[in-house]
Amino acid sequence: MNITIIGTGFVGVVSAAVYASLGNTVIGLDIDQRKIDSLKQGKVPFYEPDLEKLLLDQQAGGNLTFTTDYQTAISDADVIIIAVGTPSNEKGEADLRFVFAATESLAPHLKENAIVVVKSTVPPGTLTQVESIISKLTQTKFHLASMPEFLREGKAVHDTLHPDRIVIGATDSFTFEQLEQIHRPLTDNIIKVKPESAQMGKYAANAYLATRITFINQVADLCERNGADIEEVIKVISPDQRIGPHYWYPGFGYGGSCFPKDVNELAAYSRLLNLESNFFNQLSRLNTERIPMLMDEYAEKMGGWEGKTVAILGLSFKPHTNDMREAPSIKVIEYLKSKDVTIKGYDPKAIPDADYFIPPFEALSYHQTIEKAIENADVIMALIEWPEIVTFDFAQNRENKQQWFIDARNQFNPHQMEAAGYIYMGVGR
């Protein structure tokens, strides 16, 4: 099929490359000429394993092209996928202006029976607004669908090629059949629902995963005070099939481009429906308050942060990505900035983007190796479980002075770290 994807951000680029690899003719469309020029060279403005090679291979094979021209991209497309950003506005609600702008631009160029798919994360009811915009600008018959994505940064190519499910939200058999045909090579688990259910399902999935993180952090707080070990508690609850061993991440809370945004938007959406006491409002608050609370607790154990040199290991919000949106490093460094602390940061991929998220200041420096970052450090904070950090031999790099080791992801053996001479502090241990 001929597929056009509007928006060449994380979701759009990965989707375009994968759809092309299935034999479809795919056009990636964006109004930013610099992005398009870069993508034609196989270069993307973010780090994602295996993506650049896939982009180059599909362009070389002729299945994938990029353009800024709507008429070229839309006029022969069987399926148009809107994958633009939906940032939160000042009220916490989803800002849909980019979705609506793309809708207005594509409408005059639609061919008969084209399917317009909204892949962007949007609240229930958005497809009705999209339909209204298109209907005012064309007499051509068209179809609509909502198809949320469930990609993990750092594993997005794998997740797109091997999805655990494909969700199609639509109202007519033609749309279901055409979209099912495109996605059948990827999985047999195709879930067909109403558009509102698809949209709500995306929010619900992310909010539930965020809830697991927040829940286990609340349990970890109790463990800190009663002598239990949160990792042992996880072993106790995991065999229960109703609970399971997956997605327990005690630590500094959830971050990234999706969970904070989607939970906040779900909270704002609940308030629009006069459900101010909705659980999601509390969930967002607990996550927002977590890092300052932990940093205060560590300060008590160390006799304060003032005058110390602190190594921050891991700037991205998770391993295998350079994405720093809502990363714990941002809040940690903001907290330390006013504490008369010398801060030394390290990350395998995120350093080039760090200044955008953390305005530079004199006491902050970044280093290309862990050795340089921890040199002369009084406190080492292993924030993110990058393999480079988890496998590093900290025992061979001990300073001849008192050093604290904060294990924000509980990736290290406390007894081994203490045997190496560090004062170990994990989460809930």
Backbone torsions as a table, in degrees:
resi	resn	phi	psi	omega
1	MET	NA	161.1	173.8
2	ASN	-92.1	118.1	-175.5
3	ILE	-123.1	132.6	174.2
4	THR	-117.4	134.1	179.2
5	ILE	-117.0	119.5	180.0
6	ILE	-93.7	119.8	-177.3
7	GLY	108.8	118.7	-177.8
8	THR	-113.8	43.2	170.5
9	GLY	-85.9	-158.2	-174.8
10	PHE	-55.9	-54.3	-176.9
11	VAL	-68.2	-44.0	-176.3
12	GLY	-63.0	-44.2	-177.7
13	VAL	-68.5	-46.0	179.8
14	VAL	-62.0	-45.1	-179.5
15	SER	-62.7	-43.5	-179.7
16	ALA	-59.7	-45.5	-178.7
17	ALA	-64.4	-41.2	-177.9
18	VAL	-72.0	-44.0	177.4
19	TYR	-59.0	-39.1	177.9
20	ALA	-64.3	-37.9	-179.6
21	SER	-65.9	-17.2	177.9
22	LEU	-88.1	2.2	177.4
23	GLY	98.7	2.3	176.0
24	ASN	-78.5	157.9	172.3
25	THR	-93.4	115.0	-169.6
26	VAL	-120.2	136.3	173.2
27	ILE	-119.5	126.5	173.0
28	GLY	-94.2	126.7	-173.7
29	LEU	-118.7	131.5	176.6
30	ASP	-153.0	149.0	179.9
31	ILE	-82.9	-8.2	-179.0
32	ASP	-90.7	105.9	-176.2
33	GLN	-63.1	-35.7	-180.0
34	ARG	-63.9	-39.4	176.3
35	LYS	-61.5	-45.8	-178.5
36	ILE	-62.6	-44.5	179.0
37	ASP	-60.7	-39.9	179.3
38	SER	-67.1	-42.9	-178.5
39	LEU	-66.6	-32.4	177.0
40	LYS	-62.6	-23.7	177.1
41	GLN	-94.2	4.9	179.8
42	GLY	80.1	14.2	-177.6
43	LYS	-103.0	133.5	178.1
44	VAL	-118.9	150.2	-175.8
45	PRO	-81.6	17.6	178.1
46	PHE	-148.0	161.1	179.9
47	TYR	-93.4	124.4	175.8
48	GLU	-146.6	117.0	-176.6
49	PRO	-53.6	135.5	173.6
50	ASP	74.9	-2.5	-173.6
51	LEU	-76.9	-43.7	-176.0
52	GLU	-60.6	-42.8	179.2
53	LYS	-63.3	-42.2	179.3
54	LEU	-62.8	-41.0	177.8
55	LEU	-60.3	-48.9	-178.6
56	LEU	-64.1	-42.3	-179.2
57	ASP	-62.8	-43.1	-177.2
58	GLN	-72.6	-33.6	175.0
59	GLN	-69.8	-40.8	178.6
60	ALA	-64.4	-33.4	179.8
61	GLY	-80.0	-8.4	176.0
62	GLY	88.2	2.5	-179.3
63	ASN	-85.5	-15.5	-173.2
64	LEU	-131.8	128.8	174.1
65	THR	-135.4	166.0	179.4
66	PHE	-131.4	145.3	-179.1
67	THR	-154.5	164.5	172.9
68	THR	-107.3	-0.5	-173.2
69	ASP	-95.8	116.4	-177.6
70	TYR	-64.0	-43.6	-177.3
71	GLN	-61.6	-44.3	178.7
72	THR	-60.9	-41.4	-173.5
73	ALA	-79.0	-31.4	-169.9
74	ILE	-98.6	-34.2	-165.9
75	SER	-60.3	-27.6	-179.1
76	ASP	-115.0	11.2	-175.5
77	ALA	-80.5	131.4	172.5
78	ASP	-78.1	-35.5	-178.8
79	VAL	-133.1	129.2	175.6
80	ILE	-115.8	122.6	-177.1
81	ILE	-109.5	120.1	176.4
82	ILE	-89.2	116.4	-177.4
83	ALA	-131.0	44.5	-179.9
84	VAL	-89.8	168.1	-177.7
85	GLY	-73.0	149.8	174.0
86	THR	-129.9	72.3	-178.4
87	PRO	-66.2	159.8	177.3
88	SER	-79.5	142.7	175.2
89	ASN	-87.3	-173.2	-174.8
90	GLU	-65.9	-19.1	177.2
91	LYS	-89.8	-3.8	-177.3
92	GLY	90.1	-1.1	-179.3
93	GLU	-84.0	157.4	177.0
94	ALA	-66.2	127.7	176.9
95	ASP	-89.0	110.4	-172.3
96	LEU	-98.3	12.1	-173.4
97	ARG	-63.6	-33.6	179.9
98	PHE	-72.1	-34.8	175.0
99	VAL	-63.1	-46.3	-178.1
100	PHE	-70.3	-34.9	177.5
101	ALA	-64.4	-43.3	177.4
102	ALA	-63.6	-38.7	179.4
103	THR	-62.1	-45.6	178.7
104	GLU	-62.3	-37.8	-177.0
105	SER	-74.2	-33.1	-177.3
106	LEU	-82.4	-28.7	-170.5
107	ALA	-53.6	-45.4	-176.4
108	PRO	-67.7	-13.1	-172.8
109	HIS	-108.2	3.9	-176.5
110	LEU	-65.9	139.6	171.2
111	LYS	-93.2	167.0	-176.3
112	GLU	-57.5	131.1	176.6
113	ASN	66.9	20.6	173.9
114	ALA	-66.9	149.6	179.7
115	ILE	-108.9	123.3	177.0
116	VAL	-100.5	118.3	-176.8
117	VAL	-110.1	128.3	173.5
118	VAL	-96.8	110.0	177.6
119	LYS	-96.8	-20.0	177.0
120	SER	-58.2	151.3	177.3
121	THR	-75.9	115.3	-175.4
122	VAL	-138.0	153.0	179.0
123	PRO	-74.7	157.1	176.8
124	PRO	-55.3	138.9	-178.4
125	GLY	103.3	-13.4	-176.9
126	THR	-64.4	-37.0	-176.5
127	LEU	-64.1	-30.3	176.3
128	THR	-64.5	-39.2	177.8
129	GLN	-68.8	-39.4	177.2
130	VAL	-62.0	-43.9	178.9
131	GLU	-60.5	-40.7	-179.7
132	SER	-64.2	-41.5	180.0
133	ILE	-63.7	-47.5	-177.8
134	ILE	-64.9	-41.8	-176.3
135	SER	-63.1	-27.0	178.6
136	LYS	-77.9	-16.9	-172.0
137	LEU	-112.3	-7.8	179.6
138	THR	-153.3	152.3	173.9
139	GLN	-98.9	-1.7	-177.9
140	THR	-69.5	139.0	177.1
141	LYS	-71.0	132.3	-179.7
142	PHE	-141.1	169.5	179.5
143	HIS	-129.0	157.6	-177.2
144	LEU	-128.5	150.5	175.0
145	ALA	-154.4	158.7	172.3
146	SER	-120.2	127.2	-179.1
147	MET	-134.2	85.9	-179.1
148	PRO	-65.0	151.9	176.7
149	GLU	-102.5	155.9	-179.3
150	PHE	-132.6	48.3	-174.9
151	LEU	-86.0	146.6	173.1
152	ARG	-103.8	125.8	175.9
153	GLU	-61.3	139.2	-175.4
154	GLY	93.1	-18.9	178.7
155	LYS	-137.6	25.5	-170.9
156	ALA	-68.1	-39.5	179.4
157	VAL	-64.5	-45.4	177.9
158	HIS	-61.6	-44.4	-177.8
159	ASP	-64.8	-34.0	-180.0
160	THR	-74.4	-36.9	178.7
161	LEU	-77.0	-26.9	-176.4
162	HIS	-132.7	62.9	-176.8
163	PRO	-71.2	148.8	174.3
164	ASP	-79.2	-18.5	171.7
165	ARG	-164.7	154.9	170.0
166	ILE	-114.8	127.6	-179.1
167	VAL	-108.3	124.1	177.4
168	ILE	-118.2	116.7	176.1
169	GLY	-105.0	110.8	-177.2
170	ALA	-153.1	179.8	-176.2
171	THR	-129.1	-0.9	-179.1
172	ASP	-136.3	152.5	-173.8
173	SER	-65.2	-35.3	-179.9
174	PHE	-59.9	-46.0	-179.2
175	THR	-63.6	-46.1	178.5
176	PHE	-58.3	-46.0	-176.5
177	GLU	-63.8	-45.4	-177.7
178	GLN	-66.3	-44.4	-178.9
179	LEU	-72.2	-32.9	175.4
180	GLU	-64.7	-38.9	179.3
181	GLN	-61.0	-40.7	179.4
182	ILE	-65.1	-39.5	-170.6
183	HIS	-96.7	-7.9	-179.0
184	ARG	-57.6	-35.4	177.9
185	PRO	-63.3	-17.8	-176.4
186	LEU	-89.6	-36.9	-177.2
187	THR	-167.3	153.5	173.4
188	ASP	-88.5	-10.8	-176.9
189	ASN	-88.2	77.8	179.7
190	ILE	-106.2	118.7	-175.3
191	ILE	-101.7	120.0	-177.5
192	LYS	-107.0	120.6	-174.5
193	VAL	-141.4	178.2	171.7
194	LYS	-69.2	153.5	178.5
195	PRO	-56.0	-40.4	-178.3
196	GLU	-64.2	-35.2	179.2
197	SER	-70.5	-37.6	176.9
198	ALA	-63.3	-44.6	-178.9
199	GLN	-66.7	-43.9	178.9
200	MET	-67.5	-33.8	179.4
201	GLY	-62.5	-37.0	178.0
202	LYS	-64.5	-47.9	178.6
203	TYR	-62.1	-42.6	-177.5
204	ALA	-64.0	-40.5	-179.7
205	ALA	-62.2	-49.0	-178.9
206	ASN	-67.7	-38.4	179.5
207	ALA	-66.0	-36.5	178.8
208	TYR	-67.3	-42.9	178.3
209	LEU	-63.5	-40.1	175.9
210	ALA	-63.5	-35.2	179.2
211	THR	-65.6	-40.2	178.0
212	ARG	-60.5	-42.1	179.1
213	ILE	-64.6	-45.9	-179.1
214	THR	-66.4	-40.4	179.4
215	PHE	-59.9	-49.2	-176.5
216	ILE	-68.9	-27.3	174.7
217	ASN	-68.9	-36.3	176.4
218	GLN	-66.0	-39.3	175.4
219	VAL	-65.2	-39.4	179.0
220	ALA	-61.1	-37.1	178.1
221	ASP	-61.0	-38.8	177.2
222	LEU	-67.4	-39.5	179.7
223	CYS	-61.8	-36.0	178.9
224	GLU	-58.9	-27.9	-172.6
225	ARG	-104.6	-11.0	-176.3
226	ASN	-121.0	4.2	176.1
227	GLY	89.9	-3.9	176.5
228	ALA	-77.1	160.4	177.3
229	ASP	-111.2	121.4	-175.1
230	ILE	-59.9	-33.3	179.0
231	GLU	-67.7	-34.3	175.6
232	GLU	-72.4	-36.1	176.7
233	VAL	-61.9	-40.5	178.1
234	ILE	-61.3	-39.4	177.1
235	LYS	-63.0	-33.7	-179.2
236	VAL	-70.0	-42.3	-173.7
237	ILE	-87.5	-21.5	-171.6
238	SER	-65.3	-36.4	-178.9
239	PRO	-65.3	-18.7	177.1
240	ASP	-65.4	117.2	-175.2
241	GLN	-63.7	-21.1	176.7
242	ARG	-74.2	-17.5	-175.5
243	ILE	-111.1	-60.1	176.5
244	GLY	84.1	164.0	-176.1
245	PRO	-90.1	-2.9	-170.1
246	HIS	-88.3	152.1	169.1
247	TYR	59.0	41.3	168.9
248	TRP	-104.3	109.3	-176.0
249	TYR	-128.1	74.7	174.9
250	PRO	-62.8	138.6	-178.2
251	GLY	169.8	-137.4	-173.8
252	PHE	-94.3	12.9	178.4
253	GLY	99.8	176.6	-179.4
254	TYR	-91.8	149.6	179.1
255	GLY	-143.1	-156.6	177.8
256	GLY	92.8	-172.2	-173.7
257	SER	-84.6	-13.9	-171.6
258	CYS	-111.7	-57.4	-170.0
259	PHE	-59.4	-53.5	-179.8
260	PRO	-60.0	-44.2	-179.1
261	LYS	-63.0	-48.2	-174.9
262	ASP	-70.6	-38.0	176.9
263	VAL	-64.8	-44.2	178.8
264	ASN	-62.4	-40.3	179.6
265	GLU	-69.0	-36.2	177.4
266	LEU	-67.7	-36.9	175.7
267	ALA	-64.0	-45.4	179.3
268	ALA	-64.6	-39.0	178.5
269	TYR	-63.6	-39.4	178.7
270	SER	-64.3	-34.9	178.8
271	ARG	-69.2	-33.6	176.1
272	LEU	-62.7	-28.7	179.3
273	LEU	-93.4	16.6	178.4
274	ASN	62.6	36.5	176.8
275	LEU	-117.1	59.5	-175.3
276	GLU	-61.2	-27.6	-178.6
277	SER	-87.1	7.9	-178.8
278	ASN	-54.6	142.6	-177.6
279	PHE	-53.6	-32.6	-173.2
280	PHE	-67.4	-26.5	175.3
281	ASN	-65.5	-40.1	177.7
282	GLN	-69.1	-39.6	-179.9
283	LEU	-58.9	-45.7	179.2
284	SER	-62.9	-42.1	-178.7
285	ARG	-64.0	-43.7	-179.8
286	LEU	-60.7	-40.7	-179.6
287	ASN	-69.4	-39.6	-179.6
288	THR	-62.9	-37.2	-175.3
289	GLU	-84.7	-8.5	-168.8
290	ARG	-66.6	-49.8	-175.1
291	ILE	-64.0	-47.8	176.7
292	PRO	-57.1	-37.6	179.0
293	MET	-63.5	-46.6	-179.6
294	LEU	-65.2	-41.1	-179.2
295	MET	-63.9	-36.9	175.8
296	ASP	-64.8	-40.3	-179.7
297	GLU	-66.3	-41.3	177.3
298	TYR	-64.2	-37.3	179.1
299	ALA	-59.8	-41.4	179.1
300	GLU	-62.1	-41.0	-177.7
301	LYS	-71.1	-28.3	-176.8
302	MET	-99.2	-3.9	-175.3
303	GLY	78.0	28.8	177.8
304	GLY	99.6	159.7	178.6
305	TRP	-90.7	-22.1	-170.5
306	GLU	-56.1	135.0	174.8
307	GLY	81.4	-0.6	-176.1
308	LYS	-93.2	155.4	169.8
309	THR	-99.7	123.7	-173.4
310	VAL	-118.6	126.8	175.6
311	ALA	-96.8	122.3	178.2
312	ILE	-102.3	110.4	-177.4
313	LEU	-105.3	108.4	-177.5
314	GLY	107.8	103.3	-178.9
315	LEU	-100.4	-29.8	178.7
316	SER	-71.2	167.2	-176.5
317	PHE	-79.4	-16.0	177.6
318	LYS	-159.0	167.3	179.1
319	PRO	-72.5	160.1	174.9
320	HIS	68.7	25.4	172.6
321	THR	-151.4	155.2	174.0
322	ASN	-98.9	9.2	-177.0
323	ASP	-71.3	121.6	179.5
324	MET	-107.5	8.4	-179.7
325	ARG	-61.8	123.3	-179.8
326	GLU	56.6	29.0	178.0
327	ALA	-71.0	146.3	178.5
328	PRO	-60.3	-28.7	-179.1
329	SER	-58.9	-33.2	-177.9
330	ILE	-64.7	-50.1	-179.1
331	LYS	-68.6	-36.3	179.1
332	VAL	-63.8	-46.1	-179.0
333	ILE	-69.5	-38.5	175.3
334	GLU	-59.6	-40.9	179.0
335	TYR	-63.3	-45.0	-174.8
336	LEU	-75.1	-21.3	-174.7
337	LYS	-56.4	-35.4	-176.7
338	SER	-93.2	8.3	-173.4
339	LYS	-106.2	16.2	-178.8
340	ASP	55.3	51.8	-177.0
341	VAL	-117.4	142.1	170.6
342	THR	-91.6	123.8	-173.2
343	ILE	-115.3	129.8	178.8
344	LYS	-124.8	119.6	-174.1
345	GLY	-108.4	151.7	175.9
346	TYR	-142.7	142.1	171.1
347	ASP	-160.3	141.1	-179.3
348	PRO	-65.7	-26.7	-173.2
349	LYS	-131.2	-23.3	-166.0
350	ALA	-92.0	-9.5	-175.3
351	ILE	-56.0	-42.5	180.0
352	PRO	-59.5	-23.5	-178.0
353	ASP	-99.5	-3.3	-169.7
354	ALA	-63.4	-40.0	-176.3
355	ASP	-62.6	-26.4	179.3
356	TYR	-68.0	-37.3	-176.2
357	PHE	-92.7	-28.4	-179.0
358	ILE	-128.4	100.9	179.6
359	PRO	-53.9	131.7	-176.2
360	PRO	-61.4	147.5	171.5
361	PHE	-147.9	163.8	-166.8
362	GLU	-58.7	-37.1	-174.4
363	ALA	-82.4	0.7	-176.4
364	LEU	-111.1	129.5	176.1
365	SER	-139.6	153.9	179.1
366	TYR	-116.7	150.3	-174.1
367	HIS	-135.9	145.8	-174.0
368	GLN	-83.2	-11.3	179.0
369	THR	-131.2	154.9	176.7
370	ILE	-66.1	-38.0	-179.8
371	GLU	-55.9	-45.5	-179.4
372	LYS	-69.5	-36.6	-177.7
373	ALA	-67.0	-36.7	-176.1
374	ILE	-93.6	-2.4	179.7
375	GLU	-60.2	124.5	178.6
376	ASN	67.7	15.5	-177.8
377	ALA	-76.0	137.2	170.8
378	ASP	-84.7	-32.4	-179.0
379	VAL	-130.9	130.9	173.9
380	ILE	-112.4	122.8	178.7
381	MET	-112.0	108.0	176.0
382	ALA	-87.1	91.8	-171.9
383	LEU	-80.9	-37.5	-172.0
384	ILE	-128.2	142.3	-173.9
385	GLU	-85.4	49.7	169.9
386	TRP	-59.1	139.0	177.6
387	PRO	-54.5	-36.5	-180.0
388	GLU	-61.0	-31.3	-178.7
389	ILE	-84.3	-45.7	-175.6
390	VAL	-65.8	-33.1	-177.3
391	THR	-93.7	-1.2	-178.3
392	PHE	-68.7	141.3	-178.9
393	ASP	-87.3	86.9	-179.7
394	PHE	-70.0	-25.4	179.6
395	ALA	-62.6	-32.3	-179.3
396	GLN	-83.9	-0.9	-177.0
397	ASN	-126.4	30.2	178.5
398	ARG	-73.4	137.5	173.0
399	GLU	-83.6	154.2	179.9
400	ASN	-84.3	60.6	178.5
401	LYS	-163.7	174.5	177.5
402	GLN	-68.0	128.1	179.7
403	GLN	-134.5	134.7	175.0
404	TRP	-99.1	143.1	178.3
405	PHE	-123.5	112.9	179.9
406	ILE	-99.7	115.1	-177.6
407	ASP	-99.7	90.9	-172.0
408	ALA	-72.8	-14.7	-179.6
409	ARG	-118.8	8.0	-179.5
410	ASN	53.1	46.7	-177.7
411	GLN	-96.5	-11.2	-173.7
412	PHE	-112.4	152.5	177.4
413	ASN	-78.0	115.9	-177.2
414	PRO	-57.1	-40.2	-177.8
415	HIS	-66.8	-39.2	178.4
416	GLN	-67.0	-41.0	179.7
417	MET	-66.4	-39.4	178.0
418	GLU	-68.8	-36.0	176.7
419	ALA	-64.4	-30.1	178.4
420	ALA	-77.0	-7.8	176.6
421	GLY	106.6	0.9	179.3
422	TYR	-85.6	153.3	167.4
423	ILE	-91.0	105.1	-170.6
424	TYR	-85.8	136.1	173.0
425	MET	-137.2	113.8	176.8
426	GLY	-102.8	-153.0	177.3
427	VAL	-119.6	116.4	179.3
428	GLY	70.8	28.2	-176.9
429	ARG	-125.6	NA	NA
